[in-house]
Amino acid sequence: MNTKVKKQILNIDDCWNHIGVWGSESPRCEKLEEVMHCRNCDKFSYSGQQVLEQPLSEEYLKDWSKTYSRKKEQHLVGTNSCLVFRLDDEFYSFPSNTIVEVTEIRSIHSIPHRKSKSLRGLVNIRGELKICISIGYLLGVKKNKKRTEKTRKNTSYERMIVITQEEQQFVFPVSEVIGSFRYNDEQIKSPPATISNTKATFTIGMLNIDQKHIACLDLNLISQLIKRDLK
């Protein structure tokens, strides 16, 4: 900013700090009997107006010039969205656009003469029977045997996720639904070498959200496996 503004020194009589309501000198201002308080006095209002209308100092202008001249940091908003859920002690995610709904645990009706280990049976979702699949079995998730009896009995977090893939809907029982999260492509990392072959096959990458390592699942591959398994 090229304009140079000289600081104006105001000569204001701050009588309110001496003989007014905020002062301790006596005698008190004779106007107090009429206005009751300094903020109701014309002199107080006029002095405040002078302070607000005084030219800005060079130091003040330089400080704000530096602030506005700084390069703004860009915070990218996540362009992708996923639903994060838990299977036993591990976290996974499905793309949000494949989620039909999340519902409470419902009765699973077995299908006779079916040998598929991943097929749990049929679930009634809003009057329609949907195929219920054990996503844990497909991914090779083993239950943690170290869980206490009390934890094993606590099923209040268990949910069923209804997803749609290639015009077909499946129901997956899960241990807990964590919630929906947004992320960018740059946040997806390669699966670690320690991940099992089964999980690596169905994992397109890993996300780190709220200190949780989340496997992003490939629903296309999972859907193909389900269809083969149901034949």
N, CA and C of each residue as an Amber inpcrd file, in Angstrom:
protein
   693
   0.8540000  -1.1830000   0.0000000   0.0000000   0.0000000   0.0000000
   0.8960000   1.2420000   0.0000000   0.7600000   2.0970000  -1.0550000
   1.6230000   3.2620000  -1.2140000   1.1720000   4.4480000  -0.3700000
  -0.0910000   4.5160000  -0.0440000  -0.6160000   5.6520000   0.7100000
  -0.0540000   5.6670000   2.1120000   0.5470000   6.8010000   2.4490000
   1.1040000   6.9410000   3.7890000   0.1400000   7.7400000   4.6600000
  -0.2570000   7.1330000   5.7490000  -1.2010000   7.7920000   6.6430000
  -0.4860000   8.1010000   7.9410000  -0.4700000   9.3860000   8.2690000
   0.1510000   9.7960000   9.5200000  -0.8110000   9.5780000  10.6680000
  -0.2790000   9.0910000  11.7380000  -1.1050000   8.8420000  12.9110000
  -1.5150000  10.1700000  13.5410000  -2.7880000  10.3030000  13.7220000
  -3.3150000  11.5250000  14.3340000  -3.3750000  11.3570000  15.8440000
  -2.8140000  12.3190000  16.5410000  -2.8470000  12.2850000  17.9990000
  -4.0920000  13.0130000  18.4650000  -5.0030000  12.2750000  19.0760000
  -6.2580000  12.8630000  19.5210000  -6.1110000  13.4460000  20.9220000
  -6.6410000  14.6360000  21.0800000  -6.6400000  15.2910000  22.3880000
  -8.0540000  15.1720000  22.9630000  -8.2970000  14.0450000  23.6130000
  -9.6280000  13.7620000  24.1320000  -9.6240000  13.8800000  25.6490000
 -10.5690000  14.5940000  26.1540000 -10.7340000  14.7240000  27.5970000
 -11.5970000  13.5540000  28.0760000 -10.9290000  12.5510000  28.6460000
 -11.6750000  11.3730000  29.1220000 -12.2270000  11.6230000  30.5250000
 -13.1400000  12.5670000  30.5780000 -13.7040000  12.9590000  31.8690000
 -14.4320000  11.8110000  32.5640000 -14.9010000  10.8480000  31.7930000
 -15.6170000   9.7140000  32.3950000 -14.7140000   8.8680000  33.2880000
 -13.3770000   8.9810000  33.0640000 -12.4280000   8.2440000  33.8930000
 -11.9650000   9.0360000  35.1100000 -12.4210000  10.3020000  35.2200000
 -11.9790000  11.1490000  36.3260000 -13.1550000  11.6100000  37.2000000
 -14.0870000  12.2900000  36.5660000 -15.2200000  12.8050000  37.3440000
 -16.5420000  12.1450000  36.9530000 -16.4150000  11.1150000  36.0760000
 -17.6030000  10.3940000  35.6500000 -17.8170000   9.1220000  36.4620000
 -18.6420000   8.2290000  35.9260000 -19.0110000   7.0180000  36.6760000
 -17.8230000   6.0700000  36.8650000 -16.8020000   6.1700000  36.0070000
 -15.6370000   5.2910000  36.1550000 -14.4900000   5.9760000  36.9020000
 -14.6960000   7.2280000  37.3130000 -13.6520000   7.9730000  38.0050000
 -13.8440000   7.9650000  39.5170000 -12.8400000   8.5130000  40.2100000
 -12.8890000   8.5560000  41.6750000 -12.7290000   9.9740000  42.2270000
 -12.5850000  10.9610000  41.3080000 -12.3890000  12.3370000  41.7600000
 -13.7340000  12.9760000  42.1500000 -13.6570000  13.9680000  42.9200000
 -14.8570000  14.7290000  43.3110000 -14.5080000  16.2270000  43.2700000
 -15.4360000  17.1100000  42.9910000 -16.8600000  16.7510000  42.8230000
 -17.1080000  16.0140000  41.5120000 -18.2030000  15.2380000  41.4390000
 -18.5590000  14.4850000  40.2520000 -19.1090000  15.4330000  39.1840000
 -19.1600000  14.9360000  37.9830000 -19.6690000  15.7410000  36.8700000
 -21.1260000  16.1330000  37.1340000 -21.4020000  17.4080000  36.9270000
 -22.7520000  17.9160000  37.2100000 -23.7890000  17.3690000  36.2330000
 -23.3320000  16.8500000  35.0520000 -24.2650000  16.3120000  34.0580000
 -24.8560000  14.9560000  34.4610000 -24.1960000  14.2970000  35.4450000
 -24.6540000  12.9620000  35.8450000 -26.0770000  12.9940000  36.3980000
 -26.4450000  14.1380000  37.0300000 -27.8030000  14.2190000  37.5520000
 -28.8350000  14.1810000  36.4310000 -28.4240000  14.6440000  35.2580000
 -29.3540000  14.6850000  34.1160000 -29.2950000  13.4010000  33.2860000
 -28.0610000  12.9190000  32.9680000 -27.9150000  11.7780000  32.0550000
 -27.8190000  10.4410000  32.7870000 -27.5900000  10.4670000  34.1030000
 -27.5200000   9.2780000  34.9520000 -26.2440000   8.4520000  34.7370000
 -25.7740000   8.3330000  33.4900000 -24.5780000   7.5250000  33.2100000
 -23.8180000   8.1640000  32.0600000 -22.4720000   8.0260000  32.0730000
 -21.6360000   8.6700000  31.0590000 -21.9580000   8.2060000  29.6430000
 -22.3950000   6.9690000  29.5070000 -22.6760000   6.4800000  28.1600000
 -23.8890000   7.1810000  27.5300000 -24.6610000   7.8750000  28.3400000
 -25.8040000   8.6350000  27.8280000 -25.4430000  10.0820000  27.5210000
 -24.1960000  10.4580000  27.7270000 -23.7530000  11.8460000  27.5560000
 -23.2760000  12.0820000  26.1240000 -23.5980000  13.2510000  25.5730000
 -23.1870000  13.6010000  24.2090000 -21.6680000  13.6660000  24.0780000
 -20.9950000  14.1370000  25.0980000 -19.5350000  14.2550000  25.0580000
 -18.8840000  12.8730000  24.9540000 -19.4160000  11.9130000  25.6750000
 -18.8910000  10.5400000  25.6350000 -19.0780000   9.9480000  24.2300000
 -20.2430000  10.1600000  23.6240000 -20.5260000   9.6500000  22.2800000
 -19.6330000  10.3070000  21.2400000 -19.4390000  11.6260000  21.3690000
 -18.6190000  12.3570000  20.4150000 -17.1640000  11.9030000  20.4860000
 -16.6580000  11.6850000  21.7050000 -15.2670000  11.2460000  21.8790000
 -15.0740000   9.8570000  21.2690000 -16.0570000   8.9830000  21.4590000
 -15.9650000   7.6510000  20.8680000 -15.9630000   7.7110000  19.3580000
 -16.7370000   8.6130000  18.7800000 -16.7900000   8.7800000  17.3360000
 -15.4500000   9.2760000  16.8030000 -14.7950000  10.1500000  17.5360000
 -13.4760000  10.6510000  17.1300000 -12.4450000   9.5280000  17.0790000
 -12.5110000   8.6430000  18.0710000 -11.5710000   7.5110000  18.1170000
 -11.7610000   6.6000000  16.9070000 -13.0150000   6.3140000  16.5680000
 -13.3120000   5.4110000  15.4560000 -12.9680000   6.0140000  14.0970000
 -13.0220000   7.3500000  13.9980000 -12.8010000   7.9940000  12.7120000
 -11.3650000   8.4550000  12.5040000 -10.4960000   8.2070000  13.4520000
  -9.1190000   8.6510000  13.2890000  -8.4120000   7.8120000  12.2170000
  -7.4790000   8.3890000  11.4720000  -6.7580000   7.6630000  10.4330000
  -5.9570000   6.5040000  11.0340000  -5.7840000   5.4400000  10.2250000
  -5.0470000   4.2750000  10.6920000  -3.5570000   4.5560000  10.6760000
  -2.8370000   3.9890000  11.6120000  -1.3980000   4.2020000  11.7060000
  -0.6790000   3.3580000  10.6600000   0.5350000   3.7750000  10.3030000
   1.3390000   3.0370000   9.3310000   1.6400000   1.6280000   9.8310000
   1.9280000   1.5120000  11.1160000   2.2400000   0.2090000  11.6930000
   1.0550000  -0.7500000  11.5580000  -0.1290000  -0.2330000  11.8100000
  -1.3400000  -1.0560000  11.6970000  -1.5560000  -1.4990000  10.2500000
  -1.3590000  -0.5720000   9.3080000  -1.5470000  -0.8920000   7.8930000
  -0.5230000  -1.9090000   7.3990000   0.7140000  -1.7820000   7.8550000
   1.7570000  -2.7290000   7.4540000   1.4430000  -4.1290000   7.9550000
   0.9780000  -4.2140000   9.2050000   0.6560000  -5.5300000   9.7690000
  -0.4400000  -6.2300000   8.9680000  -1.4840000  -5.5000000   8.6190000
  -2.5710000  -6.1060000   7.8530000  -2.1780000  -6.3510000   6.4060000
  -1.2830000  -5.5230000   5.8500000  -0.7910000  -5.7630000   4.4860000
  -0.0370000  -7.0840000   4.4140000   0.7580000  -7.3730000   5.4590000
   1.4810000  -8.6360000   5.5070000   0.5190000  -9.8120000   5.6120000
  -0.5290000  -9.6070000   6.4070000  -1.5060000 -10.6870000   6.6000000
  -2.2060000 -11.0410000   5.2960000  -2.6410000 -10.0210000   4.5580000
  -3.3730000 -10.2610000   3.3210000  -2.4690000 -10.7110000   2.1750000
  -1.1780000 -10.4030000   2.2700000  -0.2580000 -10.7840000   1.1980000
   0.2450000 -12.2150000   1.3260000  -0.0250000 -12.8560000   2.4640000
   0.4070000 -14.2320000   2.6390000  -0.3440000 -15.1590000   1.7020000
   0.3480000 -16.1780000   1.2490000  -0.2780000 -17.1680000   0.3740000
  -1.2550000 -18.0110000   1.1830000  -2.4620000 -18.0830000   0.6750000
  -3.4880000 -18.8320000   1.3910000  -3.2640000 -20.3360000   1.2570000
  -3.4500000 -21.0140000   2.3710000  -3.3510000 -22.4700000   2.3600000
  -4.6590000 -23.0540000   1.8460000  -4.5410000 -23.9500000   0.8980000
  -5.7190000 -24.5730000   0.3290000  -6.0310000 -25.8750000   1.0670000
  -7.2450000 -25.9640000   1.5630000  -7.6980000 -27.1700000   2.2340000
  -8.6550000 -27.9060000   1.2980000  -8.1740000 -28.9990000   0.7480000
  -8.9670000 -29.7480000  -0.2100000 -10.0900000 -30.4990000   0.4930000
 -11.2780000 -30.3480000  -0.0550000 -12.4210000 -31.0780000   0.4780000
 -12.4490000 -32.4520000  -0.1710000 -12.6840000 -33.4800000   0.6400000
 -12.7010000 -34.8350000   0.1190000 -13.7110000 -34.9970000  -1.0020000
 -13.2590000 -35.5780000  -2.1160000 -14.1430000 -35.7720000  -3.2630000
 -14.7880000 -37.1400000  -3.2570000 -14.2950000 -38.0460000  -2.4230000
 -14.8460000 -39.3950000  -2.3400000 -15.4630000 -39.6050000  -0.9660000
 -16.3830000 -40.5510000  -0.8900000 -17.0460000 -40.8400000   0.3760000
 -17.1450000 -42.3470000   0.5640000 -16.9900000 -42.7760000   1.8040000
 -17.0740000 -44.2010000   2.0850000 -17.7690000 -44.4290000   3.4210000
 -18.3180000 -45.6230000   3.5770000 -18.9220000 -46.0300000   4.8450000
 -17.9570000 -46.9830000   5.5300000 -17.5120000 -46.6170000   6.7220000
 -16.5360000 -47.4180000   7.4670000 -17.2650000 -48.3110000   8.4660000
 -16.8570000 -49.5700000   8.5020000 -17.4560000 -50.5060000   9.4440000
 -16.3820000 -51.4110000  10.0300000 -16.7590000 -52.0890000  11.0940000
 -15.8080000 -52.9710000  11.7960000 -16.2590000 -54.4170000  11.7020000
 -15.2890000 -55.2920000  11.4430000 -15.4890000 -56.7330000  11.5370000
 -14.5340000 -57.2470000  12.5960000 -15.0730000 -57.6200000  13.7470000
 -14.2710000 -58.0070000  14.8990000 -13.3300000 -56.8470000  15.2590000
 -12.0150000 -57.0040000  15.0760000 -11.0900000 -55.9360000  15.4530000
 -10.5510000 -55.1630000  14.2510000 -11.0600000 -55.4280000  13.0640000
 -10.5140000 -54.8170000  11.8550000 -11.5440000 -53.8900000  11.2090000
 -11.0210000 -52.8580000  10.4990000 -11.8890000 -51.8440000   9.9010000
 -11.8290000 -51.9240000   8.3740000 -13.0150000 -51.7710000   7.7670000
 -13.1520000 -51.8410000   6.3140000 -14.0940000 -50.7270000   5.8520000
 -14.1590000 -50.5620000   4.5260000 -15.0680000 -49.5360000   3.9980000
 -15.6190000 -49.9550000   2.6460000 -16.8560000 -49.4970000   2.3860000
 -17.5030000 -49.6160000   1.0870000 -17.7220000 -48.2080000   0.5510000
 -17.6970000 -48.0130000  -0.7760000 -18.0580000 -46.7020000  -1.3280000
 -19.4770000 -46.3310000  -0.9170000 -19.6750000 -45.0900000  -0.5480000
 -20.9880000 -44.6490000  -0.0650000 -22.0770000 -44.7890000  -1.1160000
 -21.7130000 -44.6700000  -2.3980000 -22.7410000 -44.7420000  -3.4440000
 -23.2530000 -46.1560000  -3.6750000 -22.6760000 -47.1440000  -2.9770000
 -23.1810000 -48.5130000  -3.0890000 -24.0730000 -48.8910000  -1.9130000
 -24.1610000 -47.9980000  -0.9210000 -24.9270000 -48.3000000   0.2860000
 -26.4140000 -47.9920000   0.0590000 -27.2550000 -48.9890000   0.3050000
 -28.6980000 -48.7980000   0.2200000 -29.2280000 -48.3220000   1.5680000
 -28.8310000 -49.0240000   2.6190000 -29.2310000 -48.6300000   3.9720000
 -28.4430000 -49.4230000   4.9970000 -28.4700000 -48.9190000   6.2190000
 -27.8920000 -49.6190000   7.3690000 -29.0470000 -49.9040000   8.3200000
 -29.1700000 -51.1380000   8.7600000 -30.3060000 -51.5220000   9.5830000
 -29.8570000 -52.3310000  10.7900000 -30.7680000 -52.4920000  11.7370000
 -30.4990000 -53.3230000  12.9010000 -30.3490000 -54.7850000  12.4700000
 -29.7480000 -55.5800000  13.3400000 -29.6330000 -57.0060000  13.0750000
 -31.0230000 -57.6290000  12.9900000 -31.2490000 -58.3920000  11.9250000
 -32.5370000 -59.0410000  11.7320000 -32.3600000 -60.5510000  11.6100000
 -33.4680000 -61.2500000  11.7210000 -33.4290000 -62.7090000  11.6480000
 -32.9580000 -63.1600000  10.2760000 -32.0860000 -64.1590000  10.2770000
 -31.5650000 -64.7230000   9.0370000 -32.2190000 -66.0930000   8.8340000
 -32.8960000 -66.2620000   7.7250000 -33.5900000 -67.5120000   7.4270000
 -32.7060000 -68.3680000   6.5270000 -32.3770000 -69.5380000   7.0120000
 -31.4770000 -70.4210000   6.2660000 -32.1460000 -70.9470000   5.0010000
 -31.3210000 -71.2610000   4.0090000 -31.8010000 -71.8040000   2.7430000
 -31.3900000 -73.2720000   2.6830000 -32.3300000 -74.1850000   2.5860000
 -31.9850000 -75.6130000   2.5680000 -31.2250000 -76.0060000   1.3070000
 -30.3830000 -77.0340000   1.4740000 -29.6370000 -77.6270000   0.3540000
 -28.6550000 -76.6450000  -0.2780000 -28.1390000 -75.7400000   0.5240000
 -27.1130000 -74.8070000   0.0530000 -25.8260000 -75.0810000   0.8090000
 -24.7380000 -75.3340000   0.0760000 -23.4770000 -75.6970000   0.7010000
 -22.4930000 -74.5300000   0.7840000 -22.8660000 -73.3850000   0.2610000
 -21.9680000 -72.2310000   0.2790000 -21.7180000 -71.7840000   1.7120000
 -20.4380000 -71.6650000   2.0920000 -20.0910000 -71.2460000   3.4590000
 -20.2660000 -69.7460000   3.6630000 -20.2200000 -68.9900000   2.5750000
 -20.3850000 -67.5460000   2.7110000 -21.8550000 -67.1430000   2.7930000
 -22.7460000 -67.9980000   2.3010000 -24.1710000 -67.6890000   2.3030000
 -24.7610000 -67.9430000   3.6830000 -25.2530000 -66.8750000   4.3140000
 -25.8760000 -67.0120000   5.6280000 -27.3630000 -67.3640000   5.5070000
 -28.0160000 -66.8920000   4.4440000 -29.4310000 -67.1490000   4.2680000
 -30.1310000 -65.9430000   3.6640000 -31.4000000 -65.7610000   4.0180000
 -32.2010000 -64.6580000   3.5100000 -32.6510000 -63.7540000   4.6560000
 -32.6950000 -62.4580000   4.3810000 -33.1120000 -61.4800000   5.3810000
 -34.2500000 -60.6530000   4.7990000 -35.2510000 -60.4100000   5.6200000
 -36.3880000 -59.5930000   5.1990000 -36.0560000 -58.1200000   5.4220000
 -35.8940000 -57.3900000   4.3080000 -35.6110000 -55.9590000   4.3490000
 -36.7810000 -55.2250000   3.7080000 -37.5770000 -54.5790000   4.5460000
 -38.7330000 -53.8160000   4.0740000 -39.6560000 -54.6510000   3.1930000
 -39.8940000 -55.8870000   3.6180000 -40.8300000 -56.7510000   2.9030000
 -40.2280000 -57.5320000   1.7560000 -38.9270000 -57.3300000   1.4710000
 -38.2610000 -58.0620000   0.4020000 -37.1540000 -58.9340000   0.9750000
 -37.0390000 -60.1640000   0.4520000 -36.0030000 -61.0840000   0.9090000
 -34.7030000 -60.7900000   0.1680000 -33.6420000 -60.5110000   0.9500000
 -32.3270000 -60.2120000   0.3930000 -31.3390000 -61.3070000   0.7910000
 -30.3850000 -61.5510000  -0.0830000 -29.3570000 -62.5590000   0.1940000
 -28.3940000 -62.0190000   1.2340000 -28.1930000 -62.7830000   2.3090000
 -27.2850000 -62.3790000   3.3900000 -25.9700000 -63.1300000   3.2540000
 -24.8780000 -62.3890000   3.1760000 -23.5500000 -62.9620000   2.9430000
 -22.6390000 -62.6500000   4.1240000 -21.8130000 -63.6160000   4.4970000
 -20.8170000 -63.3960000   5.5390000 -19.5810000 -62.7600000   4.9090000
 -19.4830000 -61.4360000   5.0070000 -18.3260000 -60.7410000   4.4640000
 -17.0610000 -61.1140000   5.2320000 -17.2330000 -61.4480000   6.5040000
 -16.0930000 -61.8760000   7.3080000 -15.4890000 -63.1640000   6.7840000
 -16.3290000 -64.0950000   6.3610000 -15.8320000 -65.3650000   5.8110000
 -15.0850000 -65.1210000   4.4990000 -15.6470000 -64.2540000   3.6430000
 -14.9950000 -63.9800000   2.3610000 -13.6120000 -63.3710000   2.5540000
 -13.4790000 -62.5220000   3.5720000 -12.2100000 -61.8340000   3.8170000
 -11.2770000 -62.6260000   4.7210000 -11.7540000 -63.7380000   5.2460000
 -10.9120000 -64.5410000   6.1280000 -10.6850000 -63.9080000   7.4860000
 -11.6770000 -63.1360000   7.9640000 -11.5560000 -62.5080000   9.2740000
 -11.8520000 -63.5360000  10.3520000 -10.9130000 -63.7290000  11.2300000
 -11.0840000 -64.6830000  12.3210000 -11.4710000 -63.9290000  13.5930000
 -12.4270000 -64.4790000  14.3200000 -12.8770000 -63.8340000  15.5420000
 -11.7920000 -63.8710000  16.6020000 -11.6880000 -62.8070000  17.3420000
 -10.6890000 -62.6920000  18.3970000 -11.1110000 -63.5340000  19.6010000
 -10.3810000 -64.6000000  19.8600000 -10.7200000 -65.5120000  20.9620000
 -10.4110000 -64.9130000  22.3200000  -9.6590000 -63.8080000  22.3630000
  -9.2820000 -63.2100000  23.6410000 -10.3740000 -62.2950000  24.1990000
 -11.4450000 -62.1060000  23.4550000 -12.5130000 -61.2450000  23.9440000
 -13.1540000 -61.8690000  25.1860000 -13.5320000 -61.0310000  26.1000000
 -14.1530000 -61.5180000  27.3290000 -15.5780000 -61.9700000  27.0500000
 -16.1290000 -62.7550000  27.9780000 -17.5000000 -63.2350000  27.8250000
 -18.4840000 -62.0680000  27.7590000 -18.2090000 -61.0260000  28.5510000
 -19.0930000 -59.8640000  28.5680000 -19.0950000 -59.1720000  27.2190000
 -17.9140000 -59.0610000  26.5880000 -17.8230000 -58.4030000  25.2870000
 -18.5190000 -59.2220000  24.2180000 -18.3850000 -60.5490000  24.2950000
 -19.0190000 -61.3980000  23.3130000 -20.5340000 -61.3050000  23.3710000
 -21.0700000 -61.0840000  24.5690000 -22.5150000 -61.0070000  24.7170000
 -23.0720000 -59.6520000  24.3010000 -22.2050000 -58.6550000  24.2130000
 -22.6630000 -57.3100000  23.8820000 -22.7830000 -57.1710000  22.3680000
 -24.0170000 -57.2260000  21.8600000 -24.2510000 -57.1360000  20.4220000
 -24.9650000 -55.8440000  20.0500000 -24.9490000 -54.8700000  20.9360000
 -25.7090000 -53.6400000  20.6950000 -25.1770000 -52.8530000  19.5070000
 -23.9060000 -53.0530000  19.1240000 -23.3330000 -52.3030000  18.0110000
 -23.5020000 -53.0170000  16.6710000 -23.8980000 -54.2540000  16.6700000
 -23.9950000 -55.0200000  15.4360000 -25.0650000 -54.4430000  14.5160000
 -24.7390000 -54.4080000  13.2380000 -25.6580000 -53.8830000  12.2380000
 -25.6100000 -54.7460000  10.9820000 -26.5490000 -54.4650000  10.0830000
 -26.5440000 -55.0830000   8.7600000 -26.4390000 -53.9720000   7.7240000
 -25.5460000 -54.1540000   6.7640000 -25.3620000 -53.1830000   5.6930000
 -25.9420000 -53.7630000   4.4160000 -26.8590000 -53.0200000   3.8010000
 -27.4430000 -53.4370000   2.5270000 -26.7340000 -52.6610000   1.4230000
 -26.1170000 -53.3850000   0.5040000 -25.3880000 -52.7270000  -0.5850000
 -25.9980000 -53.1510000  -1.9170000 -25.7690000 -52.3510000  -2.9300000
 -26.2110000 -52.6960000  -4.2800000 -24.9930000 -52.7440000  -5.1900000
 -24.9390000 -53.7960000  -5.9730000 -23.8050000 -53.9720000  -6.8710000
 -24.2880000 -54.7240000  -8.1030000 -24.0910000 -54.0810000  -9.2700000
 -24.5080000 -54.6760000 -10.5360000 -25.9770000 -55.0840000 -10.4930000
 -26.8060000 -54.1290000 -10.0470000 -28.2660000 -54.2850000 -10.0220000
 -28.7280000 -55.4220000  -9.1120000 -27.8940000 -55.8230000  -8.1890000
 -28.2890000 -56.8370000  -7.2150000 -27.9210000 -56.3530000  -5.8190000
 -28.7520000 -56.6820000  -4.8460000 -28.5240000 -56.2380000  -3.4760000
 -28.1110000 -57.4090000  -2.5880000 -27.1590000 -57.1160000  -1.6850000
 -26.6880000 -58.0990000  -0.7200000 -26.7340000 -57.4800000   0.6690000
 -26.8420000 -58.3210000   1.6760000 -26.8490000 -57.8800000   3.0660000
 -25.6360000 -58.4660000   3.7680000 -24.8650000 -57.5940000   4.4380000
 -23.6700000 -58.0270000   5.1700000 -23.8290000 -57.7170000   6.6560000
 -23.8360000 -58.7050000   7.5200000 -23.7950000 -58.4200000   8.9620000
 -22.3910000 -57.9600000   9.3510000 -22.3000000 -56.9040000  10.1610000
 -20.9960000 -56.3880000  10.6030000 -21.0360000 -56.1640000  12.1110000
 -19.8480000 -56.0670000  12.7120000 -19.7490000 -55.8880000  14.1610000
 -20.1780000 -54.4970000  14.5980000 -19.9140000 -53.4900000  13.7410000
 -20.2550000 -52.1080000  14.0870000 -20.1170000 -51.2260000  12.8570000
 -20.9970000 -50.2640000  12.7140000 -20.8750000 -49.2520000  11.6550000
 -20.2990000 -47.9860000  12.2790000 -19.1450000 -47.5560000  11.7890000
 -18.4550000 -46.3970000  12.3630000 -19.0560000 -45.0970000  11.8420000
 -19.3110000 -45.0270000  10.5440000 -19.8900000 -43.8150000   9.9770000
 -19.3370000 -43.5160000   8.5950000 -19.8230000 -42.4250000   7.9930000
 -19.3900000 -42.0180000   6.6570000 -18.2470000 -41.0090000   6.7580000
 -17.2880000 -41.1220000   5.8400000 -16.1320000 -40.2250000   5.8290000
 -15.8220000 -39.8180000   4.3950000 -15.2980000 -38.5950000   4.2420000
 -14.8740000 -38.1050000   2.9360000 -13.3480000 -38.1390000   2.8640000
 -12.8280000 -38.3940000   1.6680000 -11.3760000 -38.4790000   1.4960000
 -11.0170000 -38.1670000   0.0490000  -9.7400000 -37.9040000  -0.1920000
  -9.2140000 -37.6720000  -1.5360000  -8.4370000 -38.8980000  -1.9920000
  -8.2600000 -38.9970000  -3.3000000  -7.5200000 -40.1370000  -3.8600000
  -6.1050000 -40.2210000  -3.2950000  -5.5220000 -39.0310000  -2.9970000
  -4.1420000 -39.0110000  -2.5060000  -4.0140000 -39.6520000  -1.1260000
  -5.1170000 -39.7760000  -0.4140000  -5.0680000 -40.3500000   0.9290000
  -5.0230000 -41.8730000   0.9250000  -5.3390000 -42.4890000  -0.1900000
  -5.3310000 -43.9470000  -0.2610000  -3.9000000 -44.4330000  -0.4380000
  -3.4810000 -45.3010000   0.4540000  -2.1330000 -45.8630000   0.4160000
  -2.1800000 -47.3460000   0.0130000  -1.0450000 -47.8330000  -0.4310000
  -0.9700000 -49.2430000  -0.8260000  -1.1090000 -50.1440000   0.4000000
  -1.7260000 -51.3150000   0.2370000  -1.8570000 -52.2410000   1.3660000
  -0.4870000 -52.6720000   1.8680000  -0.3130000 -52.8160000   3.1730000
   0.9870000 -53.2400000   3.7100000   1.3170000 -54.6710000   3.3130000
   2.6060000 -54.9930000   3.3390000   3.0450000 -56.3300000   2.9480000
   2.5650000 -57.3930000   3.9290000   2.2170000 -56.9520000   5.1450000
   1.8040000 -57.9060000   6.1810000   0.3620000 -58.3710000   6.0190000
  -0.4050000 -57.7260000   5.1270000  -1.8000000 -58.0930000   4.9600000
  -1.9000000 -59.4660000   4.3190000  -2.8970000 -60.2400000   4.7130000
  -3.0380000 -61.6030000   4.1890000  -3.4060000 -61.5630000   2.7100000
  -3.1240000 -62.6650000   2.0110000  -3.3950000 -62.7190000   0.5790000
  -4.8740000 -62.5380000   0.2740000  -5.7320000 -63.1080000   1.1450000
  -7.1780000 -63.0040000   0.9190000  -7.6320000 -61.5560000   1.0040000
  -7.2070000 -60.8660000   2.0310000  -7.6020000 -59.4700000   2.1960000
  -6.9980000 -58.5910000   1.1070000  -5.7330000 -58.8820000   0.7430000
  -5.0640000 -58.0840000  -0.2840000  -5.7810000 -58.1870000  -1.6180000
  -6.3710000 -59.3470000  -1.8910000  -7.0770000 -59.5500000  -3.1510000
  -8.2650000 -58.6100000  -3.2890000  -8.9530000 -58.3840000  -2.1900000
 -10.1680000 -57.5740000  -2.2260000  -9.9470000 -56.1390000  -1.7400000
  -8.7130000 -55.7600000  -1.4860000  -8.4050000 -54.4190000  -0.9770000
  -7.7430000 -53.5810000  -2.0520000  -8.3390000 -52.4300000  -2.3720000
  -7.7550000 -51.5580000  -3.3870000  -6.8020000 -50.5360000  -2.7670000
  -6.8310000 -50.4110000  -1.4420000  -5.9390000 -49.4690000  -0.7590000
  -6.3400000 -49.3110000   0.6920000  -5.5340000 -48.5210000   1.4120000
  -5.7670000 -48.3100000   2.8420000  -5.9570000 -46.8210000   3.1260000
  -6.8550000 -46.5470000   4.0500000  -7.0790000 -45.1900000   4.5320000
  -6.7450000 -45.1230000   6.0140000  -6.2210000 -43.9750000   6.4310000
  -5.9680000 -43.7480000   7.8500000  -6.8850000 -42.6210000   8.3080000
  -7.9690000 -42.9710000   8.9960000  -8.9570000 -42.0060000   9.4490000
  -9.1400000 -42.1580000  10.9450000  -8.9590000 -41.0560000  11.6650000
  -9.1080000 -41.0690000  13.1260000  -8.2590000 -42.1750000  13.7540000
  -7.0170000 -42.3000000  13.2480000  -6.0570000 -43.2830000  13.7610000
  -6.5320000 -44.7210000  13.5630000  -7.4120000 -44.9250000  12.6010000
  -7.8670000 -46.2690000  12.2560000  -7.3350000 -46.6270000  10.8770000
  -6.7740000 -47.8170000  10.7340000  -6.2940000 -48.3030000   9.4440000
  -7.4400000 -49.0470000   8.7640000  -7.9430000 -48.4570000   7.6920000
  -9.1690000 -48.9330000   7.0630000  -8.8690000 -49.4890000   5.6770000
  -9.3060000 -50.7180000   5.4380000  -9.1270000 -51.3480000   4.1370000
 -10.2990000 -50.9790000   3.2380000 -10.0020000 -50.3870000   2.0800000
 -11.0380000 -50.0300000   1.1060000 -11.2910000 -51.2410000   0.2180000
 -12.4850000 -51.7860000   0.2900000 -12.7980000 -53.0380000  -0.3890000
 -13.2290000 -52.8150000  -1.8360000 -12.8650000 -53.7850000  -2.6950000
 -13.2540000 -53.7710000  -4.1010000 -14.5490000 -54.5600000  -4.2300000
 -15.6620000 -53.8510000  -4.3220000 -16.9560000 -54.5200000  -4.3630000
 -17.1820000 -55.2910000  -5.6550000 -16.5120000 -54.8960000  -6.7270000
 -16.6530000 -55.6350000  -7.9800000 -16.1330000 -57.0590000  -7.8240000
 -14.9480000 -57.2020000  -7.2250000 -14.3810000 -58.5310000  -7.0090000
 -15.2040000 -59.3310000  -6.0140000 -15.6540000 -58.6660000  -4.9530000
 -16.4650000 -59.3550000  -3.9470000 -17.7690000 -59.8450000  -4.5660000
 -18.3830000 -59.0300000  -5.4100000 -19.6260000 -59.4200000  -6.0700000
 -19.4220000 -60.6110000  -6.9870000 -18.3120000 -60.6120000  -7.7240000
 -18.0150000 -61.7440000  -8.6040000 -17.8170000 -63.0330000  -7.8130000
 -17.1240000 -62.9270000  -6.6800000 -16.8990000 -64.1030000  -5.8440000
 -18.2140000 -64.6300000  -5.2750000 -19.0820000 -63.7260000  -4.8630000
 -20.3810000 -64.1390000  -4.3090000 -21.1960000 -64.8900000  -5.3610000
 -21.1990000 -64.3460000  -6.5600000 -21.9870000 -64.9850000  -7.6300000
 -21.4460000 -66.3710000  -7.9640000 -20.1240000 -66.5180000  -7.9790000
 -19.5410000 -67.8340000  -8.2220000 -19.8580000 -68.7890000  -7.0970000
 -19.8400000 -68.2520000  -5.8720000 -20.0550000 -69.0860000  -4.6900000
 -21.5140000 -69.5500000  -4.5950000 -22.4350000 -68.7590000  -5.1580000
 -23.8480000 -69.1050000  -5.0720000 -24.3120000 -70.0610000  -6.1690000
 -23.4860000 -70.2910000  -7.1590000 -23.8740000 -71.1930000  -8.2460000
 -23.9200000 -72.6420000  -7.7620000
